[in-house]
Protein backbone atom coordinates (compact mmCIF):
# COMPACT_ATOMS: atom_id res chain seq x y z
CA UNK A 1 0.00 0.00 0.00
CA UNK A 2 1.25 3.47 -0.83
CA UNK A 3 -0.36 5.78 1.74
CA UNK A 4 1.03 9.34 1.75
CA UNK A 5 0.15 9.57 5.45
CA UNK A 6 2.99 7.17 6.19
CA UNK A 7 5.57 8.75 3.89
CA UNK A 8 8.88 10.02 5.29
CA UNK A 9 8.51 8.28 8.66
CA UNK A 10 11.39 5.84 8.13
CA UNK A 11 9.14 2.79 8.25
CA UNK A 12 10.60 1.26 5.08
CA UNK A 13 14.18 1.85 6.21
CA UNK A 14 13.55 0.27 9.62
CA UNK A 15 11.69 -2.71 8.17
CA UNK A 16 14.25 -3.45 5.48
CA UNK A 17 17.15 -2.93 7.91
CA UNK A 18 15.66 -5.53 10.25
CA UNK A 19 15.12 -7.95 7.36
CA UNK A 20 18.70 -7.49 6.13
CA UNK A 21 20.10 -8.04 9.64
CA UNK A 22 18.09 -11.27 9.88
CA UNK A 23 19.23 -12.49 6.45
CA UNK A 24 22.87 -11.64 7.16
CA UNK A 25 22.77 -14.05 10.11
CA UNK A 26 22.79 -16.91 7.60
CA UNK A 27 24.04 -15.35 4.34
CA UNK A 28 27.43 -13.67 3.78
CA UNK A 29 26.14 -11.04 1.35
CA UNK A 30 22.95 -9.53 -0.05
CA UNK A 31 22.76 -8.28 -3.64
CA UNK A 32 19.90 -6.42 -5.30
CA UNK A 33 19.43 -5.76 -9.00
CA UNK A 34 17.37 -2.71 -9.82
CA UNK A 35 16.06 -2.07 -13.31
CA UNK A 36 17.46 1.12 -14.85
CA UNK A 37 14.04 2.73 -14.46
CA UNK A 38 14.30 2.11 -10.68
CA UNK A 39 17.86 3.39 -10.20
CA UNK A 40 16.49 6.30 -8.11
CA UNK A 41 16.07 3.71 -5.34
CA UNK A 42 19.85 3.43 -4.89
CA UNK A 43 19.81 6.26 -2.32
CA UNK A 44 17.09 4.46 -0.33
CA UNK A 45 19.16 1.26 -0.21
CA UNK A 46 22.31 3.21 0.68
CA UNK A 47 20.57 4.55 3.80
CA UNK A 48 20.14 0.93 4.89
CA UNK A 49 23.78 0.04 4.31
CA UNK A 50 23.91 -1.17 0.71
CA UNK A 51 26.67 0.16 -1.53
CA UNK A 52 26.40 0.99 -5.21
CA UNK A 53 28.28 -1.73 -7.07
CA UNK A 54 27.83 -0.71 -10.70
CA UNK A 55 25.61 -0.76 -13.74
CA UNK A 56 25.43 -3.95 -15.74
CA UNK A 57 23.37 -3.88 -18.90
CA UNK A 58 19.86 -2.87 -17.95
CA UNK A 59 20.43 -3.16 -14.19
CA UNK A 60 21.94 -1.21 -11.34
CA UNK A 61 23.43 -3.45 -8.64
CA UNK A 62 23.75 -2.67 -4.94
CA UNK A 63 25.47 -4.95 -2.43
CA UNK A 64 25.25 -5.17 1.36
N, C-alpha and C positions, 0 to 999 in steps of 0.2 A: 504494500500500500504506500502511496506517495502522498502523505498528508502534510501540507505546508505548516500546520500547527506544530509539527514535530521537527521541522527543519532547524539546522544550526544548534542543536542541543548536544551533539556529540554522541548520540545513541549508536549510530552506525560504527563510529570509531571504537567505542567501548565494546560493542558486540563482536566486531571482527577481531579486535585485539585479543579478547578472551578465547575466541575460536582458534586463532593462530597459536596462542600459548598452549592450548590443549593439543593441537596437532603436532607442535614441535616437541612434545613429550615423547612421541613415537616416530617422528620423521625428522631427518637431518636438515631438510630444506623445503621451503614452499616456493612454488613458481606459478605466476599467473600470466596468461597471455591475453592481452586486450586488443580487440580489433582496432585498426587505425581510427575508426570513427568514435572510439571510446577512449582515446589516449588522454583526454582531459582528466580521466580518473587517476592518472599517475600521482598527482599531488595528494589525493585522498589516501592512496595506498602508502605513500611516503610518510604520512602522519602516523601510520600504524607501525612503520618500521621497515617496509619494503624499500628496496633500492632499484632505481631504473637500471636495467641491464642491457638495453639496446632495442633497436628496431630490426625485425627480421621479416622481410616480405610484407605481408599485410598486417603484421602484429607488432605490438609493443610489449616487451617482456619486463616484468618486475620480479625480483627475487627477495625472499626474506631470509 
